[in-house]
Amino acid sequence: MPRKALVGAVLLMLSGCAAPRPGGRENVILIGEFGSLTGSTATYGISTKNAIEMAVDGANAAGGVLGKKIRVVVEDDQSRPEEAANAVQKLINQDRVVAILGEVASSRSLAGAPYCQAAGVPMLSPSSTNPQVTMKGDYIFRACFTDDFQGKVAGQFATDPKYLGVKRLAILYDVKNDYSKGLRDVFSAYVKGVGGRIVAEGSYSEGDRDFWAQLTTIKAQKPEAIFIPGYYQEVGLAARQARELGIAVPMLGGDGWDSPALIEVAGEAIEGCYMTNHYFVDDPNEQVRKFVQAYKKHYGEVPDALAATAYDAAGMLIAAIKRAGTTEGKAIRDALAATKDYPGVTGNITLDENRNAKKPAVVLKIENGRWQFVTRLQPD
């Protein structure tokens, strides 16, 4: 069968499974989660899983939801889009979950979203920022800002005289990653729109370890800063190689940088560089402090931003099921869509008409091996 016909047949079959879901066995509500517990972005999947587990444990300790306990069924997608699609289908068809949390990476959320939409199972991504994710249908949500906003924040920070104030920029991005490509497009458009120039551009693919050729080309164009909208493993290696080539200018990136592994891989090469992110772990806000303390107590480490967005996403979903008063898919979808001023760790969250979260971004700078707060920028 041709590929398009096969996909169509699968989606048609799933659409026949949109009947109300029992929500689990006995006194349990089953929620699905798919994430990268192994593979190239495993730190994201593990911190996300931890935070969801913490939120669910808190809800269960407070009496559960609709008179039942919540149980999360977790599937490892191995950091691969094709496995993400398989994981979502299993959660829907075999486990019969009432809703799904995941993924962190936009490419993997894009792989799973069509199956959730066809089956009428609400899917809430904690931190997939590519705008295309929620365009997959009205059952698809996100608890984070989009790259349309994050890319503009990075562009504004780079070019505004109040911040870096540079005009000659280079970009190094992952050509096979929807997250990286989306950020690159928005950042580039913003820089050009305010009179800046993209003087050089290089690309790589996830898993690459050699960036010498791209960086040599970039160095020749003498940029004042380099935007690298990728994930921590490749960014860390690229930063080290850039410094070894004598490139001393600041580097900037998005929330994909947020992992302890970035500093482990890059070492001093990442000093003085910047990232846009969802929250600041040392924020004095009482809610942030309580979350960080609880996470450290449970898991013995500081929560990254992906943990914070996952904690918020789980809380938003639990609150929506409570408001819905049922585990029926459409009712949960409608309750999620009505989310307004949810008091999250990453800020008050209101979902807009496209099911995207409207909330601010922070810009952080790494100094002496620790991220420090620089500024907070609000959506228009």
C-alpha positions as CSV (number, residue, x, y, z in Angstrom):
1,M,0.0,0.0,0.0
2,P,1.4,3.5,-0.8
3,R,2.7,5.3,2.3
4,K,0.0,8.1,2.1
5,A,-2.7,5.5,1.8
6,L,-1.3,3.5,4.7
7,V,-1.1,6.6,7.0
8,G,-4.7,7.5,6.0
9,A,-5.9,4.0,6.8
10,V,-4.2,4.0,10.2
11,L,-5.7,7.4,11.1
12,L,-9.1,6.3,9.9
13,M,-8.9,3.2,12.1
14,L,-7.9,5.4,15.1
15,S,-10.8,7.7,14.5
16,G,-13.1,4.9,15.1
17,C,-11.6,4.6,18.6
18,A,-12.9,8.0,19.8
19,A,-15.6,6.6,22.1
20,P,-15.5,7.7,25.7
21,R,-12.6,6.1,27.6
22,P,-13.1,4.3,30.9
23,G,-10.0,6.1,32.4
24,G,-8.4,2.9,33.7
25,R,-9.3,0.0,35.8
26,E,-11.0,0.0,39.2
27,N,-10.3,3.4,40.9
28,V,-7.5,4.6,38.6
29,I,-7.4,7.3,35.9
30,L,-4.7,6.4,33.3
31,I,-2.7,9.2,31.8
32,G,-0.1,8.5,29.1
33,E,3.4,10.0,28.8
34,F,5.9,9.6,26.0
35,G,9.4,10.9,26.3
36,S,13.1,10.4,25.6
37,L,14.2,8.2,28.6
38,T,17.1,7.0,26.5
39,G,18.9,8.4,23.4
40,S,20.4,11.7,22.5
41,T,18.1,13.9,24.7
42,A,17.6,11.5,27.6
43,T,18.2,14.2,30.2
44,Y,15.1,16.0,29.0
45,G,12.9,12.9,29.2
46,I,14.1,11.9,32.6
47,S,13.6,15.4,34.1
48,T,10.2,15.6,32.5
49,K,9.2,12.2,33.8
50,N,10.4,13.1,37.3
51,A,8.4,16.3,37.4
52,I,5.2,14.7,36.1
53,E,5.6,11.9,38.7
54,M,6.0,14.6,41.4
55,A,2.9,16.5,40.3
56,V,0.8,13.3,40.1
57,D,2.0,12.1,43.5
58,G,0.9,15.5,45.0
59,A,-2.5,15.2,43.4
60,N,-3.0,11.6,44.6
61,A,-1.8,12.6,48.2
62,A,-4.5,15.3,48.2
63,G,-7.3,12.9,47.4
64,G,-6.9,12.2,43.7
65,V,-9.2,13.3,41.0
66,L,-12.9,12.5,40.6
67,G,-12.6,10.1,43.5
68,K,-9.8,8.1,41.8
69,K,-6.1,7.9,41.9
70,I,-4.1,8.9,38.8
71,R,-1.6,6.5,37.3
72,V,0.9,7.5,34.5
73,V,1.8,5.0,31.9
74,V,5.2,5.9,30.5
75,E,6.7,5.0,27.1
76,D,10.3,5.6,26.1
77,D,10.6,6.9,22.5
78,Q,14.4,6.6,22.6
79,S,14.7,10.2,21.3
80,R,13.4,9.1,17.9
81,P,10.3,10.4,16.0
82,E,9.4,7.0,14.6
83,E,9.4,5.5,18.1
84,A,7.3,8.4,19.4
85,A,4.6,7.5,16.9
86,N,4.7,3.9,18.1
87,A,4.6,4.9,21.7
88,V,1.5,7.1,21.2
89,Q,-0.3,4.4,19.3
90,K,0.3,1.9,22.2
91,L,-0.8,4.4,24.8
92,I,-4.1,5.0,22.9
93,N,-4.9,1.6,21.6
94,Q,-3.5,-0.8,24.3
95,D,-3.4,1.2,27.5
96,R,-6.5,3.2,26.7
97,V,-5.3,6.4,28.4
98,V,-7.6,9.4,28.7
99,A,-5.0,12.0,27.8
100,I,-1.3,12.1,26.9
101,L,1.6,14.3,28.2
102,G,4.6,14.7,25.8
103,E,6.9,15.2,24.1
104,V,9.7,17.7,24.9
105,A,11.2,17.7,21.3
106,S,9.0,19.2,18.7
107,S,9.9,16.6,16.0
108,R,8.6,13.8,18.3
109,S,5.5,15.7,19.3
110,L,4.8,16.2,15.6
111,A,5.1,12.5,15.1
112,G,2.6,11.6,17.8
113,A,0.1,14.4,17.6
114,P,-1.9,13.1,14.5
115,Y,-2.7,9.9,16.3
116,C,-4.0,11.7,19.4
117,Q,-6.1,14.0,17.2
118,A,-7.6,11.2,15.2
119,A,-8.5,9.2,18.4
120,G,-9.9,12.2,20.2
121,V,-7.3,11.9,23.0
122,P,-6.1,15.3,24.3
123,M,-2.3,15.7,24.1
124,L,-0.5,18.3,26.1
125,S,3.2,18.9,25.3
126,P,5.1,20.4,28.2
127,S,7.8,22.1,26.1
128,S,7.6,21.5,22.3
129,T,8.0,25.1,21.0
130,N,7.6,24.6,17.2
131,P,4.4,26.4,16.1
132,Q,3.4,23.4,13.9
133,V,2.7,21.2,16.9
134,T,-0.7,22.6,17.9
135,M,-1.6,23.1,14.3
136,K,-2.1,19.3,14.1
137,G,-5.6,19.7,15.6
138,D,-7.8,21.0,18.3
139,Y,-6.9,18.2,20.7
140,I,-3.3,19.2,20.7
141,F,-2.0,21.7,23.4
142,R,1.2,23.0,24.8
143,A,2.2,24.4,28.2
144,C,5.0,26.6,26.9
145,F,5.6,29.5,24.6
146,T,6.3,28.9,20.9
147,D,9.4,29.5,18.8
148,D,7.6,32.4,17.1
149,F,8.0,34.1,20.5
150,Q,11.3,32.6,21.6
151,G,13.1,33.3,18.3
152,K,12.0,37.0,18.6
153,V,13.2,37.2,22.2
154,A,16.6,35.9,21.1
155,G,16.7,38.3,18.2
156,Q,15.7,41.2,20.3
157,F,18.2,40.4,23.0
158,A,21.0,40.1,20.4
159,T,20.3,43.3,18.4
160,D,18.8,45.7,21.0
161,P,21.4,48.2,22.3
162,K,20.0,47.7,25.8
163,Y,21.3,44.1,25.7
164,L,24.0,42.7,23.3
165,G,23.4,45.3,20.6
166,V,25.1,43.5,17.8
167,K,24.3,43.6,14.1
168,R,26.5,41.0,12.4
169,L,25.3,37.5,13.4
170,A,25.9,33.9,12.3
171,I,23.7,30.9,12.7
172,L,24.6,27.2,13.2
173,Y,21.5,25.0,13.2
174,D,20.3,21.4,13.0
175,V,18.9,20.9,9.5
176,K,16.9,17.8,10.4
177,N,15.3,19.2,13.6
178,D,12.0,21.0,13.5
179,Y,12.8,22.9,16.7
180,S,16.1,24.1,15.5
181,K,14.9,25.0,12.0
182,G,11.9,26.9,13.4
183,L,14.0,29.0,15.8
184,R,16.5,29.7,13.0
185,D,13.8,31.0,10.7
186,V,12.2,33.3,13.3
187,F,15.5,34.6,14.6
188,S,16.9,35.3,11.1
189,A,13.7,37.2,10.1
190,Y,13.8,39.3,13.2
191,V,17.4,40.2,12.9
192,K,17.0,41.3,9.2
193,G,13.8,43.1,10.1
194,V,15.6,45.4,12.5
195,G,18.5,46.1,10.1
196,G,20.9,43.4,11.2
197,R,22.7,40.9,9.0
198,I,23.1,37.1,9.0
199,V,26.7,37.1,7.7
200,A,27.1,33.3,7.7
201,E,25.0,30.2,8.2
202,G,26.1,26.6,8.8
203,S,24.1,23.4,9.4
204,Y,24.6,20.0,11.0
205,S,22.5,16.9,11.9
206,E,21.7,15.6,15.4
207,G,24.5,13.3,16.4
208,D,27.2,15.1,14.5
209,R,30.5,15.6,16.4
210,D,32.6,17.5,13.9
211,F,31.7,21.2,13.3
212,W,35.1,22.4,12.2
213,A,34.2,23.2,8.6
214,Q,31.1,25.1,9.4
215,L,32.8,27.1,12.2
216,T,35.8,27.9,9.9
217,T,33.4,29.4,7.4
218,I,31.6,31.3,10.1
219,K,34.8,32.7,11.6
220,A,35.9,34.1,8.2
221,Q,32.8,36.3,8.1
222,K,33.7,37.9,11.5
223,P,30.3,37.7,13.2
224,E,29.7,39.6,16.5
225,A,27.7,36.7,17.9
226,I,26.6,33.2,16.9
227,F,23.0,31.8,17.3
228,I,23.0,28.0,17.8
229,P,19.4,26.8,18.3
230,G,20.1,23.2,19.0
231,Y,20.3,20.6,21.8
232,Y,22.9,20.4,24.5
233,Q,25.2,17.6,23.1
234,E,25.9,19.2,19.8
235,V,25.9,22.8,21.2
236,G,28.5,21.8,23.8
237,L,30.8,20.2,21.2
238,A,30.4,23.2,18.8
239,A,31.2,25.7,21.6
240,R,34.4,23.9,22.4
241,Q,35.5,23.7,18.8
242,A,34.6,27.3,18.2
243,R,36.9,28.4,21.1
244,E,39.6,26.1,19.8
245,L,39.4,27.9,16.5
246,G,39.8,31.3,18.2
247,I,36.1,32.4,17.9
248,A,35.6,34.5,21.0
249,V,32.2,36.1,20.4
250,P,29.2,35.2,22.5
251,M,26.9,32.4,21.5
252,L,23.1,32.3,22.0
253,G,20.6,29.6,22.1
254,G,17.1,28.5,23.2
255,D,15.7,26.3,25.8
256,G,17.3,23.2,24.1
257,W,20.5,24.3,25.9
258,D,19.1,23.7,29.3
259,S,20.8,20.6,30.6
260,P,23.7,20.0,33.1
261,A,25.2,18.0,30.2
262,L,25.8,21.2,28.3
263,I,28.3,22.5,30.8
264,E,29.8,19.0,31.2
265,V,30.5,18.8,27.5
266,A,31.4,22.5,26.8
267,G,33.3,23.3,30.0
268,E,34.7,26.9,30.0
269,A,33.9,27.3,26.3
270,I,30.3,28.1,27.1
271,E,31.1,30.9,29.6
272,G,29.6,34.3,28.8
273,C,27.0,32.7,26.5
274,Y,23.2,33.2,26.7
275,M,20.0,31.2,26.3
276,T,16.3,32.0,26.3
277,N,14.4,29.8,28.7
278,H,11.1,29.2,30.5
279,Y,12.1,30.0,34.1
280,F,15.1,30.7,36.3
281,V,15.9,28.1,38.9
282,D,17.1,30.7,41.4
283,D,14.0,32.9,41.0
284,P,13.1,34.2,44.5
285,N,9.4,33.6,43.7
286,E,7.9,31.5,46.5
287,Q,6.3,29.0,44.1
288,V,9.5,28.5,42.2
289,R,11.5,28.0,45.5
290,K,9.0,25.4,46.7
291,F,9.1,23.5,43.4
292,V,12.9,23.5,43.3
293,Q,13.3,22.4,46.9
294,A,10.8,19.6,46.5
295,Y,12.4,18.4,43.3
296,K,15.9,18.4,44.8
297,K,14.5,16.4,47.8
298,H,12.9,13.8,45.6
299,Y,15.6,13.4,42.9
300,G,18.8,14.9,44.4
301,E,19.4,17.4,41.6
302,V,18.3,20.9,40.5
303,P,15.3,20.8,38.1
304,D,15.9,22.1,34.6
305,A,13.3,24.2,32.7
306,L,11.9,21.1,31.1
307,A,11.1,19.7,34.5
308,A,9.3,23.0,35.4
309,T,7.2,23.0,32.2
310,A,6.4,19.3,32.7
311,Y,5.3,20.0,36.3
312,D,3.0,22.8,35.0
313,A,1.7,20.6,32.2
314,A,0.7,17.8,34.5
315,G,-0.9,20.3,36.9
316,M,-2.9,21.9,34.0
317,L,-4.1,18.5,32.8
318,I,-5.1,17.4,36.4
319,A,-7.0,20.7,36.9
320,A,-8.7,20.2,33.5
321,I,-9.9,16.7,34.4
322,K,-11.3,18.0,37.6
323,R,-13.2,20.8,35.8
324,A,-14.4,18.4,33.2
325,G,-15.9,16.2,35.8
326,T,-15.4,13.1,33.6
327,T,-12.6,11.3,31.7
328,E,-14.4,11.7,28.4
329,G,-12.0,13.0,25.8
330,K,-14.0,16.0,24.4
331,A,-14.8,17.2,27.9
332,I,-11.1,17.1,28.9
333,R,-10.3,18.9,25.7
334,D,-12.8,21.6,26.3
335,A,-11.6,22.1,29.9
336,L,-8.0,22.4,28.8
337,A,-8.9,24.9,26.1
338,A,-10.5,27.1,28.8
339,T,-7.3,27.2,30.9
340,K,-6.8,30.8,32.1
341,D,-4.3,32.2,34.6
342,Y,-3.2,28.7,35.7
343,P,-0.6,29.5,38.5
344,G,2.4,27.6,37.1
345,V,6.0,27.5,38.2
346,T,6.9,29.0,34.9
347,G,4.4,31.8,35.3
348,N,0.6,32.3,35.0
349,I,-0.5,30.3,32.0
350,T,-3.4,31.2,29.8
351,L,-4.0,29.2,26.6
352,D,-4.9,31.3,23.5
353,E,-7.3,30.3,20.7
354,N,-4.6,28.2,19.1
355,R,-4.0,26.2,22.4
356,N,-0.6,27.9,23.0
357,A,0.5,29.2,26.3
358,K,1.0,33.0,26.6
359,K,3.8,33.6,29.1
360,P,7.1,35.4,29.3
361,A,10.6,34.2,28.6
362,V,13.8,34.8,30.6
363,V,17.3,35.3,29.2
364,L,20.1,33.7,31.2
365,K,23.9,34.1,31.0
366,I,26.4,31.5,32.2
367,E,29.0,32.8,34.6
368,N,31.4,30.7,36.6
369,G,29.6,27.6,35.5
370,R,26.1,28.7,36.6
371,W,23.2,30.3,34.8
372,Q,22.5,33.8,36.0
373,F,19.3,35.9,35.4
374,V,19.7,38.7,32.8
375,T,16.2,39.9,31.9
376,R,12.6,38.8,31.4
377,L,10.8,39.6,28.2
378,Q,7.0,39.6,27.8
379,P,4.9,38.5,24.8
380,D,3.2,41.4,23.0
